[in-house]
Amino acid sequence: MRDARGAFDGVTAIEWVDVCVDLAAADGAALVVAAEDHPDTHQVVHATDGIAVQAADLGYILGCGPHIEAMSTSNACAVDVDDAADRGRWPLLVDELAVSGIGWVQAHPLGDHRAPLGTLQLYRRTRSPHRLSGDDRATHTMIAQLARMLGTGIVAAGVAADMLIRRHQDSEAVNIAIGILAARHGCTVAVASAMLRAGAYSRGHGSAGEAHRVIDSINSVDP
């Protein structure tokens, strides 16, 4: 990830992420660039560790969770594996997080609240009482403000801007591929979209790459 300078001289994006991790008493975090109007976009531009990447990928591959909620509402959203309401709302996500040893994930929108560029996703392995300082209102507000700053300065200046350009170029291919999958498997657009994300994740490339693979395979066997 590019070490662009933010609103304060000498402070990098990676350093700001580390500050947010400390403030939230979290175990790690990921910066994920996406687009609210095109949920099939997903790029982890920085992560503190592999578990942070895994937490971000789970929300992407399942098509639900704090990241999507934060993108659509422009407000922070969290999931707690011990919370009955969260389990009822996102049962598969909660199960997968628990299996991965992740107890809590919180997503903060990056940048302008009218059009977030993505989210800062914090995670904890446990939800034990001694790690609840991130729920303090003042701390929560500070993290939210830092996430806004990351999106309007450091992230927007680098990888995100480039990604948003590519998104417009690739969106048509993604839509065509979703239509192909829906027709081929007799499923809904939502299911076909999930299939596209699953294929992208399993093959280690983005949705656009998977879309072109699906389009190229029209005359071959089902992917």
C-alpha positions as CSV (number, residue, x, y, z in Angstrom):
1,M,0.0,0.0,0.0
2,R,1.3,3.4,-0.9
3,D,2.6,5.5,2.0
4,A,0.8,8.7,0.9
5,R,0.7,11.5,3.5
6,G,-2.6,12.3,5.3
7,A,-3.9,15.4,6.9
8,F,-1.0,15.4,9.4
9,D,2.6,15.6,8.1
10,G,4.6,12.5,8.9
11,V,1.7,10.2,9.5
12,T,1.0,7.4,7.0
13,A,-2.1,5.3,6.4
14,I,-0.5,2.3,8.0
15,E,0.2,4.2,11.1
16,W,-3.3,5.5,11.3
17,V,-4.7,2.0,11.0
18,D,-2.4,0.9,13.9
19,V,-3.8,3.8,15.9
20,C,-7.3,2.7,15.3
21,V,-6.4,-0.9,16.3
22,D,-5.0,0.4,19.6
23,L,-8.0,2.7,20.3
24,A,-10.5,-0.1,19.7
25,A,-8.5,-2.7,21.7
26,A,-8.7,-4.7,18.5
27,D,-6.4,-7.5,17.4
28,G,-6.0,-6.3,13.8
29,A,-7.6,-4.4,10.9
30,A,-7.9,-4.2,7.2
31,L,-8.6,-1.4,4.8
32,V,-11.0,-2.5,2.1
33,V,-11.8,-0.4,-1.0
34,A,-15.2,-1.0,-2.6
35,A,-18.2,0.8,-4.0
36,E,-21.6,1.1,-2.5
37,D,-23.3,0.9,-5.9
38,H,-21.3,-2.2,-7.0
39,P,-20.9,-4.8,-4.3
40,D,-18.8,-7.1,-6.4
41,T,-15.9,-4.7,-6.1
42,H,-13.5,-5.7,-3.3
43,Q,-9.8,-4.9,-2.7
44,V,-7.9,-5.2,0.5
45,V,-5.3,-2.4,0.2
46,H,-3.7,-3.0,3.6
47,A,-4.1,-5.5,6.4
48,T,-2.3,-5.9,9.7
49,D,-2.3,-9.8,9.4
50,G,-3.8,-12.7,7.7
51,I,-6.8,-13.0,10.0
52,A,-7.8,-9.4,9.1
53,V,-7.8,-10.4,5.4
54,Q,-9.8,-13.5,6.2
55,A,-12.4,-11.5,8.1
56,A,-12.7,-9.1,5.2
57,D,-13.0,-12.0,2.6
58,L,-15.7,-13.7,4.6
59,G,-18.0,-10.7,4.3
60,Y,-17.2,-10.4,0.6
61,I,-17.7,-14.0,-0.3
62,L,-21.0,-14.3,1.7
63,G,-22.3,-11.0,0.5
64,C,-23.4,-9.8,3.9
65,G,-22.1,-8.3,7.2
66,P,-20.7,-5.1,8.7
67,H,-18.8,-4.0,5.5
68,I,-21.9,-4.0,3.3
69,E,-24.1,-2.5,6.0
70,A,-21.5,0.3,6.6
71,M,-21.3,1.0,2.8
72,S,-25.1,1.2,2.4
73,T,-25.8,3.3,5.5
74,S,-22.5,5.2,5.8
75,N,-22.5,4.3,9.5
76,A,-20.3,2.0,11.5
77,C,-21.6,-1.6,11.9
78,A,-20.4,-4.5,13.9
79,V,-21.0,-8.2,14.2
80,D,-20.5,-10.1,17.5
81,V,-20.5,-13.9,17.3
82,D,-22.0,-14.1,20.8
83,D,-24.9,-11.8,20.0
84,A,-28.2,-13.6,19.3
85,A,-29.5,-10.8,17.1
86,D,-26.4,-10.9,14.9
87,R,-26.6,-14.7,14.7
88,G,-30.2,-14.4,13.6
89,R,-29.4,-11.8,11.0
90,W,-26.2,-13.3,9.6
91,P,-26.1,-17.0,10.7
92,L,-23.7,-18.2,8.1
93,L,-21.3,-15.3,8.6
94,V,-21.4,-15.7,12.4
95,D,-20.7,-19.5,12.0
96,E,-17.7,-18.9,9.7
97,L,-16.3,-16.2,11.9
98,A,-16.5,-18.4,14.9
99,V,-14.8,-21.3,13.1
100,S,-12.0,-18.8,12.1
101,G,-11.5,-17.8,15.7
102,I,-12.9,-14.3,15.1
103,G,-15.3,-13.0,17.8
104,W,-16.0,-9.5,16.6
105,V,-15.7,-7.4,13.5
106,Q,-16.6,-3.7,13.1
107,A,-16.6,-1.7,9.8
108,H,-16.2,2.0,9.6
109,P,-16.9,3.8,6.3
110,L,-13.9,5.4,4.6
111,G,-14.2,9.0,3.3
112,D,-17.2,11.1,2.3
113,H,-20.4,9.8,4.0
114,R,-22.3,10.4,0.8
115,A,-20.1,8.0,-1.2
116,P,-17.8,5.8,1.0
117,L,-14.7,4.5,-0.8
118,G,-14.7,1.4,1.4
119,T,-14.3,0.5,5.1
120,L,-11.8,0.2,7.9
121,Q,-12.5,-3.3,9.3
122,L,-11.4,-4.0,12.9
123,Y,-11.5,-7.4,14.4
124,R,-11.1,-9.1,17.8
125,R,-10.5,-12.8,18.5
126,T,-12.6,-12.6,21.6
127,R,-15.4,-10.4,23.1
128,S,-14.1,-10.8,26.6
129,P,-14.8,-7.9,29.1
130,H,-11.3,-6.6,29.3
131,R,-11.4,-5.8,25.6
132,L,-14.5,-3.6,25.5
133,S,-12.8,-0.2,25.5
134,G,-13.6,0.2,21.8
135,D,-17.2,0.5,22.7
136,D,-16.7,3.8,24.6
137,R,-18.6,6.5,22.8
138,A,-15.7,9.0,22.6
139,T,-13.3,6.2,21.3
140,H,-15.9,5.1,18.7
141,T,-16.3,8.7,17.5
142,M,-12.6,9.1,17.2
143,I,-12.1,5.9,15.2
144,A,-15.0,7.0,12.9
145,Q,-13.3,10.3,12.3
146,L,-10.0,8.7,11.5
147,A,-11.7,6.4,9.0
148,R,-13.3,9.4,7.3
149,M,-9.9,11.0,7.2
150,L,-8.3,7.9,5.6
151,G,-10.9,7.8,2.9
152,T,-10.7,11.5,2.0
153,G,-7.0,11.8,2.1
154,I,-4.6,8.8,2.1
155,V,-6.7,6.1,0.5
156,A,-8.5,8.4,-2.0
157,A,-5.2,9.8,-3.2
158,G,-3.8,6.4,-4.1
159,V,-5.1,2.9,-4.7
160,A,-8.8,3.8,-4.3
161,A,-8.9,6.3,-7.1
162,D,-7.2,3.8,-9.5
163,M,-9.6,1.1,-8.5
164,L,-12.7,3.2,-9.0
165,I,-11.6,3.9,-12.6
166,R,-11.1,0.2,-13.2
167,R,-14.5,-0.5,-11.6
168,H,-16.3,1.5,-14.3
169,Q,-14.4,-0.4,-17.0
170,D,-15.2,-3.8,-15.6
171,S,-18.8,-3.4,-14.4
172,E,-20.3,-4.3,-17.7
173,A,-18.3,-7.5,-17.9
174,V,-19.4,-8.4,-14.3
175,N,-23.1,-7.7,-15.1
176,I,-22.9,-9.9,-18.3
177,A,-21.3,-12.7,-16.4
178,I,-23.9,-12.6,-13.6
179,G,-26.6,-12.8,-16.4
180,I,-24.8,-15.8,-17.9
181,L,-24.6,-17.6,-14.5
182,A,-28.2,-16.9,-13.7
183,A,-29.4,-18.3,-17.0
184,R,-27.0,-21.3,-16.9
185,H,-27.9,-22.4,-13.4
186,G,-31.5,-21.2,-13.4
187,C,-31.0,-19.1,-10.3
188,T,-31.7,-15.5,-9.2
189,V,-29.4,-12.6,-9.9
190,A,-28.5,-12.5,-6.2
191,V,-27.4,-16.1,-6.2
192,A,-25.5,-15.7,-9.5
193,S,-23.7,-12.7,-8.0
194,A,-22.7,-14.8,-5.0
195,M,-21.5,-17.5,-7.3
196,L,-19.3,-15.0,-9.2
197,R,-17.8,-13.8,-5.9
198,A,-17.2,-17.4,-4.8
199,G,-15.5,-18.2,-8.1
200,A,-13.3,-15.1,-7.8
201,Y,-12.3,-15.9,-4.2
202,S,-11.5,-19.6,-4.9
203,R,-9.3,-18.7,-7.9
204,G,-7.6,-15.9,-6.2
205,H,-8.5,-13.0,-8.5
206,G,-11.1,-10.3,-8.6
207,S,-14.7,-10.3,-9.8
208,A,-13.8,-8.7,-13.1
209,G,-11.2,-11.5,-13.8
210,E,-13.8,-14.1,-12.9
211,A,-16.4,-12.3,-15.1
212,H,-14.1,-12.5,-18.1
213,R,-13.4,-16.2,-17.3
214,V,-17.2,-16.9,-17.3
215,I,-17.8,-15.0,-20.5
216,D,-14.9,-16.9,-22.2
217,S,-16.4,-20.2,-21.1
218,I,-19.8,-19.7,-22.7
219,N,-19.1,-22.5,-25.2
220,S,-17.5,-24.8,-22.7
221,V,-18.6,-26.6,-19.6
222,D,-20.1,-24.8,-16.6
223,P,-17.5,-23.2,-14.3
